[in-house]
């Protein structure tokens, strides 16, 4: 394992950092020859064996010293990118569009998890979307994936967003815990919680992909400035991601083992296997990192309806498909 996986430095103690480093293996002796690449991800959960497989030697093979930083939501990831603290991050494409509308030079360079493996979980007293009136809906941050999905759900069923209380309650785990504790009445989190929800007194109201089938879960985003200055490194970064995803999707046991090493999940925890098998069954992960223009346009219109996007943006200027095509040429069929 060649990547040090950590949260932003201010949020991680030395002991935790050393434990993570020990779990993932020491950096190689020739690390000084590798080019650094700082990449942000959402807080590691039961799909970590797929998401983080790139750090399992694949980035090094592409000449990169990969550092992976974990964040509570993709809004904070975007802020870190624009501040120059990251070279790239993966999150919802909505952030890149919102930032572009405000003058930021954000670029979507690939979308590796276009499917949305999220569910809407609720307290036992919620039977329909209409029952959410006057209730608390836990999200991570305005404009982030849970917020967009929640608002799309309410709009679909004719419930005004003004009649629901939205609460920013952190990561998937934080929001699920708030639901179990009764702090929130509903939330949108990874479907990995489905196997354990009932035991926690929580139920699944519906599957998010049925509400927003065109929503892109994870795209990789960088700035135009980084791509101009380090285009070759960006190409090799995407090539490493493509190779890692191919490997992860064809090596179930190794992917699940990596997930458990990163998250500390016990062998009998059903969540890693559930989310892995769901990804394969629904073909939610795309190792080619295609950038689907029709889905980006749908997301843009949804953001405008929700009031998160002040005006349409030129999607051709928010994407950089040439980086992906060069990476594909490196990886081969």
C-alpha angles and dihedrals in degrees: 000000000000106000127086106220115204146139120249108304094249090059102050131070125223093249092053091046092052091047092053092047091050092048093051099041133251122296113264121263092245093051090116088067093055124090114242120242121182114204130182126213135174114264110296116262139154094313092057092111089065100035096046100037088103089072091057094090099296096102091048090054087057092052097258134127100213124206116186120201123195124221136186093232141358093251089068089043090056091050090052091050093051090047090057094247093118135040091207142346139195122232142107116330089229092079093058091051094047091049092047091052087057094051103268118140097232121159130195106216101176143346113223102170106038093159119084111228093185131121133198107240122193143179116266093259093063112089102158139017088256088064089066092076108118092007132116118257114196116220133167100232137330110281094016121119099270091050094049093047093047093051092046089052093050092047092049091055096040098250112142111234087225089068093059127070112229117205125190101224106162133241129005091269093047092050094046090051090050088054093050090048092051094244089120131030098207141009143170113237140149115299088236087092092064094089092055103031098092093053088054093052092253129122137200113248095186145323115271094221088063089057099042108019091166096052115119110220102195132014128165114243132192136161125263088237093058092046091051094048098038107023095142092051090049090052091051090046091056091044089055090050092050093050092046093051092049089052095045094051092051098042107058099168094049092047092051091046090052091049091054092047092053100040100031092234113165120245091252094051104115096203102085093051092043096055093041094052091044090054092053095042094051095034088232096155121072115197090191091063093223117189106222108207095194092057092046089053091050091050091049092054090048091052090051091051091050092049093242094113117052095201140351118281129212100260091199087065094046094055132064106195093165091074090056094047091053090049091051089053089055094048098042128205 
